[in-house]
Amino acid sequence: MDDYTQFHSVFKPEFGSPYGDADLLREVEAARKSFNGQLFIDRVLKALGITKAKAYPPRNGKALYDLHERICSSKSTVHHKLSILFYLLTDFDSFQGREGYADHFAANFGLPDKYKLFMKGLWLLDRSQLEVAVEYLAHPSLFPEFSDDIITVLVQKAKNDDYSLALSYYHAVQPVLTSSAALSSLFEALAKTSLIEAFYFSRTKPEPARQLLFQQLISSVLGGNKTAIASRATELVSLPLDSVEDGWFEDYLTTGEGRKLTNAKDTVLMRRVVTGRHAESMNDKSLGSQWSAVLGGFKSGMGGRVA
């Protein structure tokens, strides 16, 4: 029986090697740069204790041999070691323009399907084949590993404010995000896709995260696409806020960081109109002297429904 710790049992001489190809090396480095300096294979190698900078991709045959040795000698489980080797062999498949090396290796050494799915998903993600990657990574058999990083990357790589891939992954996997950066990225996607969904999502979080997300919701509207501010601001001021959220709303836009946002004062006025408190704004000098224009414009935007 083949032994995966033997180099030529994994990387057979007749396979050739993709790692001497200058174009491949440039593509990998460009991808790493677009991922803020760290690919998902870098994260996996680090998790195995292989911390050498840019161990992937190996630059030549000797570097591949050394990487194989580091993988096999690491203190991780056999399945984790096989998973890394499967990822590397996927490079061979891609370079040859065919499939077979990686799958044959997985079958030969008994790598479970869930490990194959996960590593193929990460391989696709590293190559920015995002849609197909999500199909793999959202498979119900998988445990949500690296979910914070996956969410962050999917949000960062979204185009034209289309966050459907990030949200599809999140809703399918339902990961528990552990970093504030990942939570903020997810909330950005939610807020720009559906204000009401983002609003109710913020309510599921404890303090102080809930308040910070609520402020981010306001900022996403008033600091967002200028062509959409009017309609989104109308939706924002019409949200069913409780008394605590109403206090956060006014504080953020009148004395907090939100006061610097475009139309901050107007938005406070609009909220007071919606909640029937517009009379108190007449004498509120902190809101400026735009009351008549704001009220008239808002009535028009609401179809005359403001009392």
N, C-alpha and C positions, 0 to 999 in steps of 0.2 A: 504493500500500500504506500502511496506517495506521502511524503512528509513535508508539510508546509514550511518547516524551518529550514529546509534545503532550498537554496535559492533557485536552482534550475527545475525544481518540482513546481515552482510557481511561475517563474519567468523563463519559459523554455527558449533556447537559442533561436529556434525557427520563428519565434514571434517577432523578431526585430525589436526595436524600441522607439517610442515616440519622443524620448527625452533628449535626443540629440538635435531635434528639429528647432531651429531658431524661431520660427513663426509661433510654434506652440509655447515656447518659453516667454515670448513677448506677450502673447495673449493672456497667459496666466498672470504675468506681472501687471498687465493693464487691468485685469479683473480684480486682482488684489487691491490695487489702488482705488478702484471704484467701490470697493467694500471697506473703505477707510482703513486699509492696511492689513486686513485679516480675512482670509477665506474661511469657509467652514471646515475644510480639511485641516487648516492650521489649528482650529479650535479642537478638532478631534485628536490630532497628534499631541497637542498640549495636554488634553485630558488623559492620554496614555503615558504622559511623563516625557514625551519627546519634545524638548523645549529649544532645540537648536533653531536659530533664526532661519527662516526660509528653507527648512528641510525639504519642503515640497515646492516646486517639482525638482527631483534630482536632475543634475545637469548632464550626467553621462552615466555610462554603465557602472563605474565604480561607486558613484554617488547613490545609484539605485541599490547596489549590493549593500552599501553601508546602511541605507534606510531600512532595507529588509531586515538586516541584522538587529537594528535598534527596535524595530517593531516586535520581532520574535523574542527579544530579551527583556522587553518591558514587563512590568508586573501586572498587566491587565489580564482579563479573561481571554480564553482562546477565541471566543466569538468576536470580541472587540479587535483582536489582532487580525482575524480573518476578514473582518469588515474593512479595515484599512487596505489590506491587500486587494480586496474586491474593488475598492475605489480606484486603486492604481491600475488594475487590469481594465477598468472601464476606459481609462485613457488609451490603452492599447486598442481596444475595440473601436474607439472614436477615430484614432489615427489611421487604422486600417480600413475604416469605412465599412465595418461589418460588426456583427454582434456574435459573441460566442465564447471568447476567452474568459470573461468575467463570470458568465453563467456556468460554464463548464467547471471553473474553479470552485464556485459555490456548491455545485452538485457533488463534486469530487470530495470536498472536505466537510460537507454537511453544514454549510452556513444556512441558518433558518431564513425563511422568506422575509420575515419582518426586518432582519438586518440588511438584507438585499434592498428592500424597498427604501429603507431609511438612507442608506449610503448612496443609492442611485438618485434619490431626491436631493441630497446634499451636493452630489456631483453636478446635477442639472442646475441647482441654485448657484453654484460657483461659476457656472457658465452663463448665468443670467437667462436661462430658459425657464422663466418664472412660472408660467402657466402650467407646464408639464411637471415642474418640480412640486408645485402645490398638490397636484393629483397624487403624487407619491407620498409626500410628507403628511397629508391629511388622511391617510389610510387608517381606518378604525383599529387596525391591529397594532398600531405604533404607540409607544409611550412618548409624550411630548418633550423630547430632548431639544435643547437649544432654542426653545420657543421664544424666549425674549429676543434673541438675536435674529431669528427668522422673521418675527413680526417687524422688528426695526428695519431690516433690510427691505422687506416687501413694501413698507410704507415709504422708505427713502427712494426706492426705484419706481414708485408709481408715477405715471405720466398723465398730465392733464387732469389732475385731481381725481383720477379713477383708482379708488382704493379697493376695488372688488376682490382682488387676489388676497390682500392682507386680511380683509374681513371674512372672506370665504374660509381661509385657513383658521382664523380665530374661532369662528362659529362651529367649524367642523371638529376642531381639536379641543376647544374650551380649556386652554392651558391656564395655569395659575402663574401670572407674570410676577417676577420677583424683583425686577429693577424699576426704578422710577422712570428711567429713560424709555424703557419698552412700554410702560403704561402710558406715558405721554405720547409716544408714537401711535399707539393703538387709538388713543382718544382723539388725536388729530385726525385720523382716518374716519372715525365715527362722526366727529363734529362736522367735517366737510362733506359727509355723505348724508347724514340724517341728524338734524339738531335734536329732535325729540328722542331718538334712540340714545344719543350721547348724553342728553340730560338725565334720562332715567338710569343710564349706566353709572353716571357720577354718584347717584344716590345709593348705589350698592357698596360704595367705598366708605371706610371709616374716616374720621377726622385724623389729621388735617388734609388727607388726600382728597376728600370730597370737595372741600373748599377750593383747593388748588385746581382741580379739574373744572369746577364751575367757572373759575376765573379764566381758565384756558378756553372754555366754551365761548365766553363773551369775546375774548381776544380773537378767536378764530373767525368770528363774524365781522367785527369792526376792523380787524387788521387783514381781512381776506381780500378776495377778488373784488375790485371796486364796482364792477358791473353787477355783482350779485348782492352788494351790501344792503340795498333798500329792501329787497324781498326777504333776505335772511334776518335783517334787523327786525322787521315786522313779526317774523316768526319767533325771534328771540324774546321780544318784549311781551309776547302772548303766551309764553310758557307758564304752566301752572305752578308757580313758585310758592313755597311755604314762607312763613314769616322770617325764618332764618335766612333763606336764600334771597328773599327780598332785601334784607339788610346787607348781605354780601354784595348784591347787585349794585346798590347805591354807593356803598363804601368804596367798592373797587373803581367805579366810574367817576366818583367825585373827589375822593381823597387818596385812593390807592394808585397803583401803577397804571390802571386802566384809564385814568384821567387823561393820559397822553394820547390815547387812541383817537382816531378821527371820529367825529360825531359822538363823542362820549356824552357830552351834556345833552345833546338832542335825544340820545337813546334813553337817558334818565327821564326826560320829559315824556317821551313816548310811552314808557312803562307806567308813569303816573296817569296818563290818559287811559290806558287799558284798565287800570285798577281803580279808576274813578277818583283818583287823588289829584287831578290836574289843578284844582283850585289852590292847593297849597304851593304850587309852583309859581303862581303869579307874583308872590313877594319873595321868592327865593333868588336873591341876587347872584348867588354862586353859580346859577345855571345860565347867566347871561340874559340878553334882551331879545332873544330870538323866538319868544313864546308864540306869538301870533302866527309867524311863518311856519313854525314846526307843527303847531296844532292844525293849521289849514292843510299842510302837505300830508300830514298823517291821516286826517279825515279822508282826503282824496284817496290815499293808498289803501284805506280800509273800506272803500266803497261807501263812505258816509255813515258808517255804523257807529262812530264814536259819539257818545252823548254830550 
